[in-house]
Amino acid sequence: MFNSSRLNPADAGFLTRLASRLPPDTLRAPEPRDLEEPRGRWQGRAGAVARPRSTEEVAEIVRAAAEALVPIVPLGGGTGLVGGQVMAEGLPLLLSLDRMTAIRGVWPEENVLEVEAGATIEAIHHAAEAAGRLFPLTLASQGTAQIGGCLSTNAGGVNVLRYGTARELCLGIEAVLPDGSIMHGLKRLRKDNTGYDLRGLLIGAEGTLGIITGAMLKLFPRPAATGAAMVVVPGPAEALSLLALARDRIGEGVSAFELIGRNSYAFMAETMPDVRLPLPLPGWSVLIDLGLSSGEPAEVLEALLAEAMERGLVTDGVIAASEAQRQAFWAFRESIPEANRRIGAISSHDISVPLSRLADFIAEAEAALTPAGVRINCFGHVGDGNLHFNLFPAEGRGRADYAAQAADLALLVYDKVAERGGAFSAEHGVGRARTGDVAHYGDPARIAAMAAIKRALDPPGILNPGVMIPAAAMGHAALGQSE
Ligand SMILES: Cc1cc2nc3c(=O)[nH]c(=O)nc-3n(C[C@H](O)[C@H](O)[C@H](O)COP(=O)(O)OP(=O)(O)OC[C@H]3O[C@@H](n4cnc5c(N)ncnc54)[C@H](O)[C@@H]3O)c2cc1C
């Protein structure tokens, strides 16, 4: 029976008992950086940080916590944007994967790599490159974000259009389940129909069903040539027509297609003047990235843009003349979240809607928000139907000026997403921040099934309580989640 009132704080007695079961210096006191998240919105609490070196040590920690009914919050790189890695109530044990960073094996001929959960995405890129292969998961936080965290949130990033989300890049998972048993799922198989897809269940579970300790990842051939262009488009509708044209003409060679809104340029000029703007303050623009197995990217892009201009889809643009210029385009794109952070959002929305409804979503939401006097920065992975539609104070005003309206403004955005059959979280997950939206917008049968799975695998609810599943569906007020 799930009963949160039985969860104990990480008291000194538990920590002493736990320490005696583990090698010296596995536990340490929490430091400020363990308890913060990137946008400074939530401040966590913890009794201690456990830093295991092996899957067996993770299992020992989970067994001890399960016996003592102490909640565990798994911690990867801490870059999550929905508060899943920070718990503000109680005194959970933080379980950090930062010592489990080994690349356990690479099979270039099979296009497979085995890795421990604490390896950063950047480290995996390097290991794949050393083997002459590509690991395509790419996101601005990749220097810090770990593969365990990215699988737990089913992270997306800029290459989903071509290669899929983290789930699609993973063949197998090794994980410690809430009772401390180890699930050995690290097969290098692309076909395996021998039971429930527990790999798929643990990916995107945000640490509520198990601690991911290892993963078998898919690699890909490296493209023979890469190229990029930044182009000005009349609006989102033309950007989507350009995407369709690009995919018709170039097919799988289009590896990323990012929409960049007007305010991305304005915010960057205001807060990060050192970052070079690829275009002088345009209206809407698009960053197109190509990875080709043959052909010359600049020529392919020239032909595409000539046709797009003829059709009125593009009004101006720059094709990268070198790899350095391509990297400069990406540096600009990847600095947008930091510029946003410096301006300070009233509310941030990581939404997705079907591609054919995206342009009218933007137009309607912008019009509906005009009376509120907010600035909107709309940018992101438009090729996946996924936009970051973030609201900021008008010039000369601060976030506090909107405190009374913020919840209604968010609701306005999410209602327009829901009307179009979209999702209120496309790639960041639910965490503790969006459980209310699961309750509000979620399908009741699906929520009940999620709660049933959680109760079956984690009866006392020790793994990341308060994340993802609304308290009401669990039949109690979960620790770390107020509704
Ligand atoms: C600048 C910036 C840009 C970003 N861009 C993108 C983007 O383009 N696309 C995107 O999808 N996200 C993006 N993110 C969000 C974030 O980087 C991802 O959600 C990432 O997957 C989090 O990985 P992490 O290792 O930092 O996990 P954490 O933040 O540490 O944890 C995230 C969640 O996973 C759980 N968890 C962590 N490790 C494990 C594990 N081993 N086992 C079980 N559960 C675990 C945590 O408890 C938490 O619930 C961005 C963030 C920043 C700051």
The ligand as a Gaussian input file, in Angstrom:
#p B3LYP/6-31G(d) Opt

LIG

0 1
 C       20.640000      25.613000     -21.502000
 C       19.749000      24.419000     -21.509000
 C       19.310000      23.899000     -22.727000
 C       18.484000      22.776000     -22.757000
 N       18.082000      22.308000     -23.961000
 C       17.315000      21.205000     -24.011000
 C       16.894000      20.678000     -25.272000
 O       17.173000      21.216000     -26.334000
 N       16.151000      19.554000     -25.261000
 C       15.785000      18.924000     -24.087000
 O       15.113000      17.897000     -24.145000
 N       16.158000      19.415000     -22.888000
 C       16.905000      20.527000     -22.815000
 N       17.286000      21.021000     -21.603000
 C       16.840000      20.357000     -20.364000
 C       17.835000      19.333000     -19.766000
 O       19.140000      19.553000     -20.209000
 C       17.374000      17.919000     -20.092000
 O       16.127000      17.682000     -19.457000
 C       18.354000      16.817000     -19.661000
 O       17.832000      15.606000     -20.128000
 C       18.557000      16.703000     -18.165000
 O       19.694000      15.872000     -17.935000
 P       20.469000      15.933000     -16.539000
 O       21.510000      14.875000     -16.539000
 O       20.915000      17.303000     -16.264000
 O       19.307000      15.487000     -15.543000
 P       18.846000      16.128000     -14.160000
 O       18.440000      17.539000     -14.371000
 O       19.838000      15.856000     -13.106000
 O       17.540000      15.253000     -13.879000
 C       16.417000      15.309000     -14.713000
 C       15.386000      14.270000     -14.214000
 O       15.884000      12.942000     -14.424000
 C       16.063000      12.256000     -13.173000
 N       17.325000      11.515000     -13.304000
 C       18.561000      12.031000     -13.542000
 N       19.456000      11.029000     -13.690000
 C       18.762000       9.860000     -13.541000
 C       19.128000       8.487000     -13.587000
 N       20.383000       8.092000     -13.829000
 N       18.149000       7.562000     -13.374000
 C       16.869000       7.937000     -13.115000
 N       16.478000       9.217000     -13.072000
 C       17.418000      10.173000     -13.278000
 C       16.068000      13.342000     -12.116000
 O       15.622000      12.873000     -10.864000
 C       15.108000      14.362000     -12.727000
 O       13.784000      13.982000     -12.488000
 C       18.095000      22.159000     -21.537000
 C       18.546000      22.675000     -20.324000
 C       19.353000      23.782000     -20.295000
 C       19.830000      24.304000     -18.974000

